[in-house]
Amino acid sequence: MKPTTKSPLQLARASYQPKMPAALQGNIVLKTGEKTQSVADQKSIEMLFPNTYGMPLVSFEKGEARTYPIVNVGVILSGGQAPGGHNVISGLFDGLKKLNPANKLYGFLGGPSGLVDHQYTELTQKIVDEYRNTGGFDIIGSGRTKLETEEQYEKGAVICKQLGINAIVIIGGDDSNTNACVLAEYYAEKKHNIQVIGCPKTIDGDLKNEMIETSFGFDTACKVYSELIGNIQRDANSAKKYWHFIRLMGRSASHIALECAILSQPNICLISEEIEAKNMTLKDIVDEIVKVIVYRADHGLNFGTVLIPEGLIEFIPAMKKLISELNDLLSANNDFNALETDDEKRQYVKGLLSPESSQMYRDLPKGIARQLTLDRDPHGNVQVSLIETEKLLIEMTAKQLAKLKAEGLYKGKFSSLSHFFGYEGRCAIPSNFDADYTYSLGYTAAVLISEGKTGYMSSVRNLTAPAAEWIAGGVPITMMMNMEKRNGKIKPVIQKALVQLDGKPFKYFAEHRSYWADDKFSYIYPGPIQYFGPTEVCDQPSKTLQLEKE
Ligand code: FBP
């Protein structure tokens, strides 16, 4: 038998033709809509972005055949992987070639640093075909380098001039698209003649607003995690002996945990935004978990599932204060960096924190305290994926249950297992929804570029309707911006979309959670993503999106 390096599913997916909005399927005409303004701080944003502020919304409709000028485009994958990135590039490539076969696409390697360090490759038909409908970002690689200095922008302009690149597409989350906006403004101001277009990526689902209904990758990642949660629930229901504490990625917002809860109906799901709104302490959270465990034990159910959003730790007000003090204290602190042992570091930090934070820090298990002082990412964020909150909660829950047992208030048996699902889902083969959505986003970016637009984010809307009815166009990135404090400075940034406690997805969860906590039969087992089969099994977008659009 001939050896193969591809699975049967990979081979079958290679020939999948993503579904597209009808407007992108033939000749296209651009419709100019309303002028825009930023979501807040209009005066400050307008002052900072004089060339790209207030531009109108644009959308595409079927039109007459026309000739487009030749454009060369450079594409960058920025930040964490998200299923569908390769299809943004396929859609961009196909769109560019359709609009003018002489167009060329270059990929900058390893993320934004590829632009600055002039690391690139030309993306040919052969290369792009290898990656259609696949997960991962390995076609050109990704990175978290922040584009923030004029020196970086100028180095980028040099390579663009050298390759004749007229436009850059940045595929990234809120921070990367903020950088895209700043870069677009800079190149416009310096008259470098380089357009910049953003694409909304992140499994975290927190880059969304009125015009961007969802970020790509969220749907697939949640479906993968929910399959795993469902499998664990079936195991728990069979063996009836473990409580599974499952932490789910999502650096800040709890959209992933919420979507997975709606899909799998666990016994407990913590939502960071609710915890912050209720000003809950770590002890309050543990008390809530213990209440459910005791109730279930009283009914002979010594097993269950707890979903924990990765970002939780930063939403507990006292922890937030501690982390913010640690951020200030550790930024470029050479004395701290010179210390060798964890104990020395712990002692050093304790002495410099405020009394409340120092007490909080002292009370934390050593492992968690150490994780809180690990390096920040290039955007100054704590790397929450390295903080094992699920283990912290298990430890505190076990202590509290032991206390209740001694008092005769708990008669069950608590055996726990911890899990962290994040990297398992970020490079999955994109669901049909993500494969279609990302291809359309890429194609849309090609049209925006050929129409001469800069400072826009590729936008595809009406996503709960069949793909043919999706609305493609562009949204000025400045429209999504407001001023926020980042790393101690007030900066223009894209507003992060957190879980809305008055939004339909959270309300749906809140209405059902007490039933899921107590009941024996409420688990849902979503099963693996299906790529071929009936549309109700294969093509459904996330529940979050469906509920939001209801
Ligand atoms: P983006 O915001 O860049 O899309 O990344 C999201 C994410 O997957 C988070 O959920 C997670 O906390 C983080 O990346 C992990 O970062 P890293 O890839 O550096 O381990």
Residues whose N, C-alpha, C, O or C-beta is under 5 A from the ligand:
A	BS01	FBP	S78 G79 G80 G173 K201 T202 I203 D204 M249 G250 R251 S385
